Amino acid sequence: MILVGLDTGEAVEARERTPHQFDGKGYTLQATGSEVPLYSLGLAAAEWATLEWLREHGAAAGYVSVTPVELSEDIGANDSTCRKALARLVKLGLAVKPSPRAAAYQLNPLRYWEGAGSTQVSACRRITPPRVTLDDKALTRSANKPQGAARSTPATRRGAAGERR
């Protein structure tokens, strides 16, 4: 196949396509097919940090064992905050536990997955992950948000320190 260059008008020969080669680590799919965006959930800083910690430690591909004490040392929060963060992520459906008393978590494969798409399908069949749903905190946050693009109060310019008007 011969193509004509737009700039020069010269004939350019198309290169042969080569299949994509992975390095064996797979790839990550994020927010695939999810109808609830993360920004609408009203996640706290510890919950964002917990999601990131779980993703970095392989919870996108399988269960990762972690206690609130271990998590708190890594993300810089206290134990009870980490316990609440893990519980809320499970309640929202962003994280999945193999059993209610297990100290292992996996990111919901409907939203996060690491690996090939075919193994994502089999993982979803195996653990039947819940859909991500809004909880009371997220519903309250979205109900208090002003509707439309118009702001209820006019924007005013704030002066810098020492500036006179």
C-alpha positions as CSV (number, residue, x, y, z in Angstrom):
1,M,0.0,0.0,0.0
2,I,1.3,3.4,-0.9
3,L,0.2,6.6,0.8
4,V,0.8,10.2,-0.3
5,G,2.4,12.5,2.3
6,L,0.3,15.6,3.0
7,D,3.1,18.0,3.5
8,T,5.5,17.1,0.7
9,G,3.2,15.2,-1.8
10,E,5.8,12.3,-1.8
11,A,4.8,8.7,-1.9
12,V,5.2,7.1,1.6
13,E,5.1,3.4,2.0
14,A,2.9,2.1,4.9
15,R,4.7,0.1,7.5
16,E,3.7,-3.4,8.4
17,R,1.6,-3.6,11.6
18,T,3.1,-5.6,14.5
19,P,1.0,-7.0,17.3
20,H,1.2,-5.4,20.7
21,Q,3.6,-7.2,23.1
22,F,3.0,-7.0,26.8
23,D,5.8,-7.3,29.3
24,G,3.9,-10.0,31.3
25,K,2.5,-7.6,33.9
26,G,-0.8,-7.1,32.1
27,Y,-2.7,-3.8,32.1
28,T,-5.2,-2.1,34.2
29,L,-8.8,-1.2,33.2
30,Q,-10.3,1.5,35.3
31,A,-13.9,2.6,35.6
32,T,-15.0,0.3,32.8
33,G,-18.7,0.1,32.5
34,S,-19.4,1.8,35.8
35,E,-22.3,4.2,35.9
36,V,-21.3,5.9,39.2
37,P,-18.2,8.2,38.9
38,L,-15.9,8.2,41.9
39,Y,-16.1,12.0,42.3
40,S,-19.8,11.6,43.1
41,L,-19.2,9.3,46.1
42,G,-17.8,12.0,48.5
43,L,-14.7,9.9,49.3
44,A,-12.5,11.1,52.2
45,A,-8.8,11.4,51.9
46,A,-8.2,8.1,53.8
47,E,-10.6,6.3,51.4
48,W,-8.8,7.6,48.3
49,A,-5.5,6.6,49.9
50,T,-6.9,3.2,50.7
51,L,-8.0,2.6,47.1
52,E,-4.6,3.6,45.9
53,W,-2.8,1.4,48.4
54,L,-5.0,-1.6,47.5
55,R,-4.3,-1.0,43.8
56,E,-0.5,-0.7,44.3
57,H,-0.4,-3.9,46.3
58,G,-2.2,-6.1,43.7
59,A,-5.8,-5.9,44.8
60,A,-6.9,-5.2,41.2
61,A,-6.0,-8.8,40.3
62,G,-6.8,-10.7,43.4
63,Y,-7.4,-10.6,47.2
64,V,-4.8,-8.8,49.3
65,S,-4.5,-9.4,53.1
66,V,-4.4,-6.2,55.1
67,T,-5.4,-5.1,58.6
68,P,-6.3,-1.5,59.5
69,V,-3.1,-1.3,61.6
70,E,-0.9,-2.3,58.7
71,L,-2.7,0.1,56.4
72,S,-2.5,3.0,58.9
73,E,1.3,2.7,59.0
74,D,1.5,3.1,55.2
75,I,-1.0,5.8,54.5
76,G,-0.4,7.9,57.6
77,A,-3.9,7.7,59.2
78,N,-4.9,6.2,62.5
79,D,-6.3,2.7,62.9
80,S,-10.0,3.6,63.3
81,T,-9.9,5.9,60.2
82,C,-8.5,3.0,58.2
83,R,-11.1,0.6,59.6
84,K,-13.9,3.0,58.6
85,A,-12.3,3.6,55.2
86,L,-12.1,-0.1,54.4
87,A,-15.7,-0.6,55.7
88,R,-17.1,2.2,53.6
89,L,-15.3,1.0,50.4
90,V,-16.9,-2.4,50.9
91,K,-20.3,-0.8,51.6
92,L,-20.0,1.3,48.4
93,G,-19.0,-1.8,46.4
94,L,-15.5,-0.5,45.4
95,A,-13.9,-3.3,47.4
96,V,-14.9,-6.9,47.9
97,K,-14.2,-9.3,50.7
98,P,-14.2,-13.1,50.4
99,S,-16.2,-13.4,53.6
100,P,-17.5,-10.9,56.2
101,R,-14.7,-11.8,58.8
102,A,-11.8,-12.0,56.3
103,A,-9.0,-9.5,56.5
104,A,-8.5,-9.6,52.7
105,Y,-9.8,-7.2,50.1
106,Q,-10.0,-7.0,46.3
107,L,-10.9,-4.1,44.3
108,N,-14.2,-4.6,42.5
109,P,-13.4,-6.1,39.1
110,L,-16.2,-4.3,37.5
111,R,-14.4,-1.0,38.1
112,Y,-10.7,-2.0,38.5
113,W,-9.0,-4.9,36.9
114,E,-5.4,-5.8,36.2
115,G,-4.8,-8.4,33.5
116,A,-6.5,-9.5,30.3
117,G,-10.1,-8.8,29.6
118,S,-11.0,-12.5,29.4
119,T,-9.7,-13.1,32.9
120,Q,-11.8,-10.1,34.1
121,V,-14.9,-11.8,32.8
122,S,-14.1,-15.0,34.7
123,A,-13.2,-13.1,37.9
124,C,-16.6,-11.3,37.7
125,R,-18.3,-14.7,37.3
126,R,-16.3,-16.2,40.2
127,I,-16.9,-13.5,42.8
128,T,-20.1,-11.8,41.5
129,P,-19.1,-8.3,42.5
130,P,-21.7,-5.8,43.5
131,R,-22.4,-2.7,41.5
132,V,-21.0,0.6,42.9
133,T,-23.8,2.3,44.8
134,L,-24.2,5.6,46.6
135,D,-24.4,5.5,50.4
136,D,-26.0,8.1,52.7
137,K,-22.8,10.3,52.7
138,A,-22.7,10.4,48.9
139,L,-26.4,11.0,48.6
140,T,-26.2,13.9,51.0
141,R,-23.3,15.4,49.2
142,S,-25.0,15.3,45.8
143,A,-28.3,16.6,47.2
144,N,-26.5,19.7,48.7
145,K,-24.7,20.4,45.4
146,P,-26.2,23.4,43.5
147,Q,-27.9,22.4,40.3
148,G,-26.9,23.9,37.0
149,A,-23.9,25.9,36.0
150,A,-25.1,29.2,37.7
151,R,-23.6,29.9,41.1
152,S,-25.9,31.1,43.9
153,T,-23.4,33.7,45.1
154,P,-21.4,35.9,42.7
155,A,-17.7,35.3,42.5
156,T,-15.6,38.1,43.9
157,R,-11.9,38.7,43.6
158,R,-10.0,38.1,46.7
159,G,-7.2,40.6,47.4
160,A,-3.7,39.6,48.1
161,A,-2.1,40.3,51.5
162,G,-1.3,44.0,51.8
163,E,-3.2,44.9,48.6
164,R,-5.5,48.0,48.8
165,R,-8.8,48.4,46.9
